[in-house]
Amino acid sequence: MPEPVRSNQRYLPGLDGLRALAVGAVVAYHIGFGWAQGGLLGVGVFFTLSGYLITDLLLCQQEMTGGLQFADFWLRRARRLLPALFLMLAVVVAWVTLLERSLLPAIRGAVAASALYVNNWWLIAQHSSYFAQFGPPSPVGHLWSLAVEEQFYLIWPWLLWIGLRLRRGRSGTNTRLAVASLLLAAASAVTLVLASCGMAGVVQPNSANPTGGTPSAAVGTRSPPARTATGRSRVPARGPARTMCRAVVHIGDSTSDGLISPDYLPNPQERIAAQYERVGVTKFIPEISGARSIVETYHGQPNAYTVAQQLI
C-alpha cells in the first residue's frame, strides 16, 4: 500500500512490509521453490492485514467526519485497483488471441468475471478447482483472490456502518464491535472446515500419496480391528506409521504414471505400491488415466470424485 497522500491518515510501513512478504511467499510457492511449500498461507496473511488496514481507515474517517464516506472510499479503491486490472486483462487477452488461441474459449467468461470482480463465483459455478487442473493453469485463475478482496471492500463498510449506528449512546460498544467481528470470523472458519470435511469424506488430494507428488485421491477399505483369543480388540503397539486401510485404489492423472513406472523408478521399493505396502496396505489398485482431475472433467472422462463414488 503506497503511503497515503492525505496528511490526516496514518501510514504503518511495518504492516505494509508484512503484506509484501506475504505476496512474495505466494509467488515463491507458485514458482515451485521447495522451501515455500506453505507459501499459500500468505494469502490469508494478506487478507487479514488488508482487513485491519481498511477497518482502521474507515474508523479514522468516522472519527474525523462523524460518518463513513462510502463514495469516497469506493472511488479511491477503484482508482487504485481498476487501472492495473484492466491493463493486465487487456495484455492477457491480446497474448492469448495472438499466441494461444486454443485458450480463448476457456477464458472468455473468466475474463468477464474477473473484470466484474466475481472470478471466485465464476470458478465455483464452473465446478473448477484452483489446485486440481488437468491442463495448463488459466492466465486469470489467480484473480479469485482479488475478487474476494474487492467483495470485502463492498460488504464490510456496510457491516461496520450498521455496527457504528448501533453503538450510538452506548458505552463499551467498541468492545462489542470487536467481539462481533471475531464471531463472524470464527463462523467463517467453522463453515470452511465443515465444507472441507464434507469434501474430504470421499476424495482427499494427496492424502493417500505417500510421496506427496501429483494430485491424487485414494479410496480405501478398512479391515476389522484385530482381536485376541479372549475376543477383545487389540490396540496396536506404537511404531512406524500404519493405516487401517487394507485395500487402496489410487486415483491419479497421467502424471501419476511415474509413481508406478519402472522406467521412472527402477527401484521397486520406491514405487507407490511398495510405499502403500509399508504402511499396511495389502491390496493396491492403480486407477490412473490421462487428463483426470479431482473435480473437473475432460471430454466426458469421469473425474476422480466420480470414480471414487463408483468404487464406494
LINCORTA-V221621 format. One record per residue. RES is the residue in one small letter. PHI is phi in whole degrees, -180 to 180 (999 if undefined). PSI is psi in degrees with one decimal (none if undefined). D_FIRST is the distance of its C-alpha to the first C-alpha in whole Angstrom. Layout:
RES|PHI|PSI|D_FIRST, RES|PHI|PSI|D_FIRST
This chain:
m|999|119.7|0, p|-66|152.9|4, e|-60|131.3|6, p|-64|146.1|8, v|-84|-16.6|12, r|-86|128.6|14, s|-69|-18.6|15, n|-89|10.4|16, q|-109|147.5|13, r|-86|146.9|12, y|-127|125.0|9, l|-113|90.4|9, p|-62|-29.7|9, g|-63|-45.0|11, l|-67|-35.4|9, d|-63|-39.9|6, g|-64|-39.0|9, l|-63|-38.4|11, r|-64|-39.0|9, a|-64|-41.1|9, l|-64|-38.4|13, a|-63|-44.0|13, v|-64|-41.9|12, g|-61|-37.3|14, a|-65|-40.0|17, v|-65|-43.2|17, v|-62|-43.3|18, a|-63|-36.8|20, y|-63|-45.6|22, h|-72|-28.8|22, i|-68|-29.6|24, g|105|19.3|26, f|-65|132.0|26, g|-63|-29.6|29, w|-81|-2.0|27, a|-116|35.3|24, q|-65|-24.3|26, g|-99|20.7|24, g|-62|-26.3|20, l|-67|-15.1|20, l|-61|-20.5|19, g|-62|-26.8|16, v|-64|-47.1|16, g|-64|-39.6|17, v|-63|-43.9|15, f|-62|-45.5|11, f|-61|-43.0|13, t|-63|-47.0|14, l|-66|-39.9|11, s|-63|-41.2|9, g|-62|-41.1|13, y|-64|-46.4|13, l|-65|-39.9|10, i|-66|-41.6|11, t|-63|-42.4|14, d|-62|-40.4|14, l|-63|-44.7|12, l|-67|-39.9|16, l|-67|-36.9|18, c|-64|-39.1|17, q|-64|-39.0|18, q|-63|-42.9|21, e|-67|-36.3|22, m|-81|-36.6|22, t|-112|-10.6|23, g|81|7.6|25, g|-167|173.8|24, l|-98|126.0|21, q|-92|86.3|20, f|-60|-48.7|20, a|-60|-44.3|20, d|-64|-41.8|17, f|-62|-49.9|15, w|-69|-34.6|16, l|-64|-41.1|16, r|-66|-38.1|12, r|-64|-42.5|11, a|-64|-42.4|14, r|-62|-31.8|13, r|-81|-39.0|10, l|-99|-40.0|11, l|-64|-45.0|15, p|-57|-45.6|15, a|-66|-39.2|14, l|-64|-49.3|16, f|-64|-36.9|19, l|-64|-45.4|19, m|-63|-43.1|19, l|-64|-38.6|22, a|-63|-42.8|24, v|-65|-42.2|24, v|-64|-45.7|24, v|-63|-43.1|27, a|-63|-43.2|29, w|-64|-45.4|29, v|-65|-41.4|30, t|-63|-38.4|33, l|-88|-35.7|34, l|-119|-23.1|34, e|-136|60.5|34, r|-63|-21.9|36, s|-65|-20.3|37, l|-86|-9.9|33, l|-56|-49.5|33, p|-60|-31.6|35, a|-79|-25.7|33, i|-103|-6.0|29, r|-58|-54.4|31, g|-65|-36.2|30, a|-66|-37.7|27, v|-66|-44.2|25, a|-63|-42.7|26, a|-64|-37.6|25, s|-67|-39.3|21, a|-65|-27.8|21, l|-97|5.7|22, y|60|41.4|20, v|-129|28.7|23, n|-60|-36.8|23, n|-64|-41.4|23, w|-72|-31.0|26, w|-62|-45.3|28, l|-63|-39.7|28, i|-65|-43.9|29, a|-64|-30.0|32, q|-88|3.1|33, h|54|41.1|33, s|-104|135.8|31, s|-102|139.7|30, y|-68|-25.4|26, f|-105|-33.0|28, a|-97|92.7|32, q|-129|136.9|32, f|-92|-14.7|36, g|-119|-172.0|34, p|-64|149.0|31, p|-63|148.0|28, s|-67|138.3|27, p|-67|-9.8|24, v|-122|10.1|22, g|-63|-30.8|23, h|-71|-10.6|20, l|-75|0.6|18, w|-60|-37.3|20, s|-69|-37.3|17, l|-66|-35.9|15, a|-64|-42.8|18, v|-61|-43.7|18, e|-63|-44.0|14, e|-67|-37.3|15, q|-65|-33.2|18, f|-64|-41.7|17, y|-61|-31.3|15, l|-81|-36.5|18, i|-93|-41.3|21, w|-62|-41.3|19, p|-57|-37.0|19, w|-67|-42.8|23, l|-64|-40.2|23, l|-66|-39.3|22, w|-62|-42.4|24, i|-62|-43.6|27, g|-63|-39.8|26, l|-68|-34.5|26, r|-66|-38.2|29, l|-73|-21.7|31, r|-86|-7.5|30, r|-58|127.2|32, g|75|10.9|35, r|-120|141.8|34, s|-90|151.1|34, g|71|16.6|32, t|-73|-28.8|30, n|-59|-39.9|26, t|-65|-40.9|28, r|-63|-40.0|29, l|-62|-42.5|26, a|-64|-43.3|24, v|-64|-42.2|27, a|-62|-40.5|27, s|-63|-42.4|23, l|-65|-37.7|25, l|-66|-40.2|28, l|-62|-43.0|26, a|-64|-41.7|24, a|-65|-41.3|27, a|-63|-39.0|29, s|-64|-43.2|26, a|-65|-43.0|26, v|-63|-42.8|30, t|-60|-42.2|30, l|-64|-42.9|28, v|-64|-44.0|31, l|-64|-41.1|34, a|-64|-40.7|33, s|-66|-41.1|32, c|-65|-36.2|36, g|-64|-39.3|37, m|-74|-34.1|36, a|-73|-10.6|37, g|-64|-25.9|41, v|-114|-47.4|42, v|-126|129.3|39, q|-130|109.8|37, p|-59|129.8|35, n|65|0.5|36, s|-67|-31.4|38, a|-110|20.5|41, n|-108|92.9|40, p|-62|-18.3|41, t|-82|-15.2|40, g|68|28.7|36, g|-89|-126.4|36, t|-71|157.4|36, p|-57|130.6|35, s|-152|175.8|39, a|-143|159.0|40, a|-139|142.1|44, v|-117|123.3|46, g|-123|154.1|48, t|-113|132.7|52, r|-89|142.6|52, s|-88|155.4|56, p|-66|151.6|57, p|-63|143.3|57, a|-66|146.8|60, r|-126|150.4|63, t|-86|179.6|65, a|-63|-24.7|69, t|-82|-6.2|69, g|92|-1.7|67, r|-84|147.9|64, s|-65|137.0|60, r|-97|127.7|59, v|-84|120.3|56, p|-64|145.5|55, a|-71|153.6|55, r|-65|144.2|51, g|-180|-153.1|51, p|-60|156.5|49, a|-57|131.2|46, r|-132|163.2|49, t|-125|151.0|48, m|-81|-11.4|50, c|-76|127.9|50, r|-102|-31.1|53, a|-118|129.7|53, v|-131|130.3|49, v|-102|116.2|49, h|-92|114.1|46, i|-101|123.0|44, g|-152|172.0|42, d|-97|-167.3|41, s|-62|-25.6|42, t|-71|-12.9|40, s|-81|-8.3|42, d|-56|-35.1|45, g|-64|-22.2|44, l|-75|-17.9|45, i|-121|-0.6|48, s|-84|125.5|49, p|-64|-28.0|52, d|-69|-37.7|51, y|-84|-36.7|47, l|-127|85.9|48, p|-61|-32.1|52, n|-80|115.4|52, p|-59|-27.8|53, q|-71|-13.6|51, e|-94|-10.2|48, r|-78|160.8|48, i|-64|-32.3|47, a|-63|-42.9|50, a|-68|-33.7|51, q|-70|-36.9|48, y|-66|-41.3|48, e|-61|-35.4|52, r|-67|-22.9|51, v|-101|8.6|49, g|111|2.5|52, v|-80|131.0|52, t|-105|-18.2|56, k|-133|119.6|55, f|-120|125.4|52, i|-124|112.3|52, p|-80|123.3|49, e|-115|78.9|48, i|-117|131.3|46, s|-146|141.5|46, g|-62|145.6|44, a|62|26.5|41, r|-91|134.8|41, s|-120|162.2|37, i|-69|-40.3|37, v|-114|-44.6|36, e|-75|160.3|36, t|-120|153.2|40, y|-136|116.7|41, h|53|41.4|44, g|77|0.4|45, q|-74|132.3|45, p|-64|140.4|45, n|-82|177.5|41, a|-63|-36.0|41, y|-62|-44.3|41, t|-64|-43.3|44, v|-61|-42.9|46, a|-63|-42.1|45, q|-62|-37.1|47, q|-70|-29.6|50, l|-86|-18.7|51, i|-78|none|50
